[in-house]
């Protein structure tokens, strides 16, 4: 549909043409629910009946309902490369969780904010104040805040580069931290074992490369083994869970990327807001 110029513009004429093809519109495309397109929003103005499909309802049940009213303790595990890509998620979940676990590349912005030497590891210098503020706010609310205590570092980003495991306080200058280490895995594992609701969004390292996948795969197994409602959000995280072979052990794996993030940020998704049953 995006090949048609009217789709992304949410063009009334195109939306009306789509609506003329049927009497009932069922939106089951959660992955596109954050886009105000003709096939997700405009069509609802011209078709007789519109409603959410089973998948869409399930996504809302878990990503909105379970997060808004979690069974506690509620633990959020956030990874991925950049803090800036998850500002809204961090801020929104920070008000609701009992535990926050930070891994992936974004962890090193938090560690840098604490004054640590992080070598050539990924760091967003313009996010240091934000990182400090988030941790301070969490701790002031009594939220337990976890950062890696060790990591796998490499002399370069090249596949096959020399690697070693070091405490986060001892990352060598010029080296790159590309995965969490075994002590961090143990710490994070212990942190989630008494949780009753676990939300995981973002890998713990550069898991596409085998040498830096152990942390992410270990967390997948730890979450799968927890006696809790387990929610996996984000394409990379879903891929990691499949790769670890524990998909069947998770309560719910979201099909959305950007849509899941926006819902976790507390935003209203246009594709949902357009449905009559969401307007009452």
N, C-alpha and C positions, 0 to 999 in steps of 0.2 A: 504493500500500500504506500510505502514512503516514496516509491518512484513517481507517484502522482503528486503534482505540485500542491494540490489542495489539502493533502493529508497533514503535513506538519504545520500548515498555516491554520488548521482547524477551520477550513473554508466551509461556509454555510451551504453553498451549492453542492460541494462534494459530499458533505454530511447528509444532505437531503437525498442525494442519489443513492448513498449506501443504505439509508433507512427505507428507501422504496423497494429494496430487495427482499424485505420480510416484514413480519408483524411483531416479532419478539427479538430483542437483543440481549444476549447473555454475555457479559464481560467476564472472561476467565483468564485474561492476559495480565496477571499481576506485574510481570516484568515491564509492561508498558503503562502501568497505571499512574506513573508520575509524570506522564507527558500529556499535555492538553492538545490532543490530535483529533482530527475529524472522526476517526474510527473508535475513539475511546470517550470523547466528550461531546462533540458536535452531534453525533448520531442520536444521542439520547433526547434531543429536543424535538426530533421529528418522527421517532418510531413510537408505536402504540404502547408497548410494554418493554421495560428495561430492568435488568436485575443482575446481581453478582452471581457468578458461577461457584461451584463447589470449591475449586482451588483458591479462588480469590477470597472466599469466606474463611477458608482455613488459614491463609496467610494473615488475614486480619485478626483472627482468633489468637494466633500465637504472637505475632510481632507487635500487635497493638494491645490486645486483651491481657495476655500473660505477662507482658512487660508492665502494663499499667497497674495490674493487681497480682503481683507475683506471690507464689508460696515462698516464704523466707526460711533460711537465708538465700538471698538472690546475688549471684556472682556474674559479673560481666567480664569476658576475656576479649580484649581489643588488641589487634595486631595490624599488620600491614605496614606500608612504607612510611606514610606521612601523617603527622598530626593534623596538618591543615585540611586534609581530606575528610577528617572525622570530627571536626570541631563541634558540629551540632549534635552528633551522636554522643560524644564525650560529655558535653554539657547536659544533655537531656537525661542520659542514663545515670550521670553522677548524682542526680537528685533522687534516684529510686533504688539504687543498689546498696548492698551491704558490703560487697567486696569488688574491687576493681583490679584486674590483672592486665598489665601492659606488656606486650611483647612486640616482636617484629622490629622493623627499622625505626618506627616511631618511638620505641623505648629509649633510643639513644639521644633523642631531643630532651626527654625527661631527665636522663642521667647527666647530660651536659648542663641542664638547668640547675642541677645539684652541685655543679662545680667539678665534675669528673672529667678526666682526660679520656676522650673517646677515639683517638686516632683519626683515621679517615672515614669513620663510620658516618652513615647518613645522619644529618642534623639540619633542622630548619632553625636558623639563628633568629628569625623573626617570630618564632613560636616559643621562645624560652620563657618569656613572662607569662604567657598563657599556660604553659606546662606547670610552672611554679604555682600559679593561681589555682589550677585544677587540683593539684595534690594538696595544697593548703586547705582548700574548701572541703575536699573529701575528708581529710583528717579531722577538721573542725566539726564535721557531722558524725564522727565516729565510724566512718567508712574505712575498712582495711584496704590499704593501697599497696599493691605488689609490683615491683620492678625486677628485672633479671638481676641475679647475683653473680652469674658467670656467663660466658658466651664463647662461641666458636669464632675465632678470628683468622683472617687469611692475609697473606702478604700482598695479594692483588685480587681483583675480581675475576680473573681468568679461571676457567675450569682446570682443575688439576694443580692449582696453586698450593703452596705450603700452608698448612693450617695447624692451629693448636687451640687448646681450651685454656682460658685464663679468667680470673675473677674480673668483674667489670672495673675494679679500681686499677687493674694492671694491663689495660689495653695498650699495646705498644704504639708509639707514634708511627704514623704512616700505614698502619694495618687497618683492615676493615672487619668490623663485627657483622657476621652474616647469619647467625643463628643463636638461639639461646643454648646454654650449656646444660649438662646433666644435673647440676645443683639447682638450677632454675627450674628445670622440669620437675624435680622432686618437690621444690617449694610450691610451685603452681599446682601440682597434683594434690598435695596435702590441703591446699587452700580450697579446692573445689569438692573435696570428698564429703564435706558435711553440708554442702549447698543443696537446696531443694529446687531451685530454678537456676539454670545456667544458660547464658547467652554467649555465643562465640562468634565474633566477626573479625576476620583477618588472621593470616598466618603468622607464625612465630619467627620466621626467617625466610631466606630465599629458597623456598622448598622445591622450586622447579629443578634445582641442582641437588643431586643425591647427597653430597657432602654437607649440605646445609638444610636437609629435610628432617633430620632426626627430632628436633624440638617440636616441629609442627605435628609430625606423626605421633609422637609420644603424647602430646596434648589431646589429640583426637582419641587415642585409646583411654586416656585418663577421664575424659568427659564421657565417653561411652560406658565406662565402668561405674560412673557415679550413679547413686540412687536418687535421680532428680529428673525434673522436666528439662530436657536439653534441646535448645533451639540453635540451629546453625544458620547464619545469614551471610550472604555474599558469595559470589561465584568462585573466588579463589579458595575460600574456606570449604565450600561444598566439594570442590575438586579434591582438596586435601583429605576430607573425610572419606570420599570414595576411594582414594588412593590407599588410605590406611585400612580399608576393608571393614569399616565399622558403621557404614550408612544405616544398616538395619537396626543398630543399637541406639540411634538418635531418635528423639521424640518427633522432631520436625526439622526438615532441611528446606530453607526458603529457595524459591526459584528466581527470586529477584535480585538484581544488583543494585542499581541506582534507586529503584523503588523501595527496596528493603532499607537502604540507608536513610532515605527521606522519612520513611515511617518511623524508624528508630530515632530520628531527630525530633519526632513529634509533629512533623508537618502533615498537612492535609494533602492527599494525593488527588489531583484533578479527575482522574478516571474513576475514583471512588465517589468523590463529592458530586459528580454528575448523575449518579444513580439515584432514582427516587427514594429508595429505602434508606439512603444515607442523608436525605434532606429533611427528614421528619424530626 
